[in-house]
Amino acid sequence: MPASALSTQHTVEQAKALAFRAVDFLIEHDVPPIPLSYGVAYEYLSGGSPDLCKTLDDYLHSGRKIDAFVLRDLHERHLAVDRSTPLRSVGNDLQNLLGELSQNIEEAGRGAEEFGHALDTTLDHLADEGDAHSLRDIASGLLVATQKARQRNEHLQQRLQVTLAESEKLKVELERHRREALIDPLTGLWNRRAMDTELDELMAIEPDAPLSLLMLDIDHFKRINDTHGHALGDAVLRHVAEAIRKCLRSEDHAVRYGGEEFLVLLPHTPLVEAARVAESIRARVASLRLRRRSDNLVLEPFTVSLGVASRKPGDTRDSLLRRTDRALYRSKDLGRNRVSIDGDYGLAPGHA
């Protein structure tokens, strides 16, 4: 974590006081004080990262629960070592490959020029010499020049093949880094970084086309973690992610938005149709029955609450997200396991 200007100016006593406050902050929010979470809490309380402080303040003021996932996301967005470093390394390798390819092309050009010069010289000699002995010498020289050109071209072809193979490897590596930067490793869904980019594009392109969002939260997820442990909690997250996928079209995008929160982007989807998608997700999750293999424990059924909103004239990304979030919390307030539509009353199960 890069040290901020503020945090490096603390005295030992100030640093100790901040350390205790950071631990207290994590305990207050029921977050295990692992180093990454502790680092975010320490930087937040020290005021060392203004962007992080603003983001976390907004999160706290919204009433959302702070957990290790949220803090990890904040760490990646505001404090982590630049994640573009691997991409820069691959980019440097690619630049070197292009330089080598350019050098090979130059060598090919020089070889062609030398061979052309040899041909010109041979033609000049043919014009001047007419006896058989001279013709044999000319033919011999031309044969040597041809053999050199062939050998040079074969060597160049081998080098080009190696260069092309390396460029394919780099292409695969770039794609892997791109995916890793956009995917939540636990669920395989998009992360918030990918969502930000895609939603901004959807808001900018086809501004008059329908665009809807779903936000859903696993009901009483903390109870599952506290009762059965985080391993089973992670399994629940993965199964919910899969249930979401099964309800979507290829053009829709599911996002792990927070610890147990998910977001779904529905392009070209009006509000009523989005509500139907939300209800299908709610019903599919409610029908899940999970069994732990180690001891055959059957997990009690669990549910999700959902909020639905569609883009309105003048909406920004943040305003659309806020309305979707309000609809979600209306579902929570009305008893959970239901779908609520922006600007409408919560819908009981089966009525979306």
N, C-alpha and C positions, 0 to 999 in steps of 0.2 A: 504494500500500500504506500503510495507516495506521501511523504510527510508534508503537511500544509504549512504555510508560513506561520499561522497562529499556533498550531500544536507544537512547533519546534521551539517556541518562545516560552513555554511553561517552565516554571521552576519545578524542582523535585516534589515539593509539597503540593503544588497545584496539580501536577500530574497524578500524584497519589489520590488526591481528592476526586479528580475526574475519573480515575479508574474505579473507585468505589461507586461513584454515581452511575457509571456505565453499567456496572454489574447490577445495581439496584434497578436501573431502567429495564434491563433484560428480565429480571425476576418479576418486576411489576407487570410485564407483558407476557409472562409465562414462556419466555424463549430461553432455551439452554445457552449458557454463556460460552459457546464455542468461539475460537479466535476470530473467525470472520464476522460473526454477529457482534462480538465485543468491539471489534475495530470500527464497525459502522456506528455503534452506540457512542463510542468514545469520540469519534470525529463529529458526530451530530452535536453532542453536548459541549464540545470545545468550540463549535462554530467554525471549524477549519475549512469546511467545504460549503459555501453558500448555496450551491445548487442542490446538494444533498439535503441541507437543512430545510430549504423551501419544499422540496418534494416530500420529505418525511413529515413536515408540518402539515402540508395539505392532506396527507394520508391520515394523520392523527385526527385532524379536524373533521374529516369525513365520517369518523366513527368506525372505520374499518379495523379489523384485528391485525396487529403486528405479529408476524411469525418469522421463523428462520428463512422461509422462502422469500418473503418480502425483503428482508435484510440482505439476503444474497443478491437479489435483483438490484437493490440500491448499490451494493458494493460493486457489481459489474458495471453499472451505468455511470457511477460517479467516482469510484476510488480505485478500481482494479487497474493493474498494469495494462497498458494499451493492448487491446486484443487484436489490433491490426498488425502486430509484430510478425506473427507467422505469415500473414499474407504479404507483408513487405519482403520477408525472406524469400518466399516463392516468387514474388515479382522480380527480385534481384536475380534469381536463378534464370527466370525467363528472359530478362534483359541480356544476361550473359549468353544464353542460347542464341538469341537474335543476333548478337554481335558475332558469334562464331559462324552463324549461317551467312551473315553478310561477308565475313572473311572468306568463306568457302566460295561464295559467288564471285568475289573479286579474283580469287585464284583461278576459278574457271575461266573468267574473262581474260586473264593474263595467258592462260594455257591456250585458249582459242587464238589469241593474238600472235603467240609464238608459232603456232601451227600455220596460221595464215601467212606469217612472214616466211616460213620455210617453203610454203607452196609458191609464193611470189618469186623467191630466189630460184626455185626449181624451174619455174616457167621462163625466167630470164635466161637461165643456162640452156634450156631447150631451144630458145631462139638463137643462141650464139653458137652452140655446139651441134655438130651433126654426125660425128663418127660413133661407131658402136661402143667403143671404150668409154667415151664421155657419157653416153646414154646410160651405160651400166652404173657408172658412178652417181649419176643423177637419181636413177631409180633406187639405188642403195640408200642414198641420203633421204629420199622421200619415205622409204620404208622405215628408217630409224625414227624420223619425225612422227610418222603415223603410230609406231609402237609406243613412243613416249606419250603421245596424246591419249592413246587408249589406256595406258597404265595410270596416267594422271586422272582421267575420267573415272576409272574403276575405283581409285582411292577416294576421289571426291564423292562418288556415289555411296561408298561405305560410310563416310563421315556424315553425309546427309541423312542416311538411314538412322544412324545413332542419334543425330540431333532431333529427328522427327520422333523417335521413340521417347527421348527425354522430354520433348514438348508435350507428348500425350500423358506422360506421368505427371508433369506439372499441371496439366489441365485437370486431371483427376484430383490432384492435391488441392488445387484452388476450389474446386466444387465441394470437396469434403470440408474445408475450412468455412466456406460460405454456409453450408448446411448447419455445421456446428454452431455458428454464430447466431442462427435463427431458430434453432430447435431446442425445446425443453427436453433434457436428457431422460427424465423420468417417464413422461407420457408420450414423447414423440410428437407432441403438438407444437405449433409455433409458440415462440416466446413473445414477450411484450415488444421487444425490439422489432421483430418481424411484423407484428400487428401495427405498430406505429407507422411503418413504411407503407404497408398495404392499405391501411385505412386512409392515410393521407392521399394516396393515389386514387382510391375510390371516391373520395370526397372531391378531388379535382377533376376527374374524368367523368363525363356524362353526368353533369350536375343535376339534370332533370330526371335521371333514371331512379327508380326505387332502390333504396338501400336501407336495410334493417340490421339491427344488432340484437343479439341475445346475450344476457349475462346470467350465469347460474352459479349457485353456491351450494356445496354439499351441506345438508342440514346436520347440525350437532356433530360435525367432524371431529372436534376436539374430544368429544366423549369416546369416539372410536379409538383415537390415538391413546388417550389416557387408559382405556380399558384393555385394549389388545396390543398396544405397542405401535411404533412408527412403521415397522415392516408391513403390518397388516394395513395400516393407514395408506402406505404407498401403493399397496395392491388395490385398495379402493379407488385411489386416484387414477390408476391405470385402467381399471375397468370402466370408470365413468368416462374417461377419455375415449375408450373404444365404443362405448354406447353412443357418445356424441357423434363420432365418425360415421356410424352406421345410419344415422338419420340425415346425413348431409349429401348434397350433390357435389360433383367434382369441382365446381366453381366456388363453393363455400369454403370458409377457412375457420378452423377451430384453434383457439389460443388458450394456453394456460396463463391466466391473467394474474393470479395470486396463489397463495398457499392451497386453498381448496376452491378457488374461484376460477371460472372459465368464461371465455368470451367467444361468441360465434359471429362471424361476418357473413351476411347474406346479401350478396349483390343481386340486383334486379329482382328483389323480393319485396312486395308490399307488406304492410303491417299485418293484415289478416293472415296471409300465408305464413309469415314469420311466427305468428302465434301458434299456428298449427305445428310448425317444426318444433317450437318450444314444448308443446304438449307431448309430441311424440318422444322427445328426449326425456321429459319428466316420467312418462309411463314406462319407457324402456329401463331407466335407472331403477324405478320402484320395483320392477320385476326381477332385478338381479338377485341371485342367491349365491353367496360366496362361501366356499369351504376351504379352511386352511389344511394343507396336506399333512403338515407335521403331526397334528393331533386330531384331524377330522372335525375341528371346531367349525360349526356353522354360524356365520355372522348374521346377527339379526338384520332384517331388511332396513335399508336406509333410503333416504329420499333427497331430492334437490329442489331448491326454489329458484324460479326464473323470472327475469324481467325482460320486456321486449320494447324496443323503440325503433322508429323509422326516421330517416332524415327529413327535416323540414326546411323550407327556404330560410337562408341565413345561418343554418347550423354550421358550427365548426366541429372539428374532431372532439374537442373537450366538451362542448355543449351536448353533443349526441351521446357521449359516454356518460355524462352526468344524468341525463334523463333515463338512460338505460339502467344506471345504478339505482336511481330513485325507484324505478319500477321493481327492481329486484328486492329492495328493502321493504317495499310495500307487501310483497309476498311473504317476507319474513314476519312482518308485523301482523299479518292476517292469519298466521298459523303455520306457515311453511308448506312444502310439498304442493306448490301451486304455481300458476303462471299469472303474472300481472302485466298489463299493457300500459305503456306510458299514457298518462292522462285519463286512465280508466280505473275501475275497481279491480281488485284482485280476483282471479278466476279460480274457483275451486277445482280440484283434480277432475279431469275429464271434460271441462267446460271451455277450454281454450279453442 
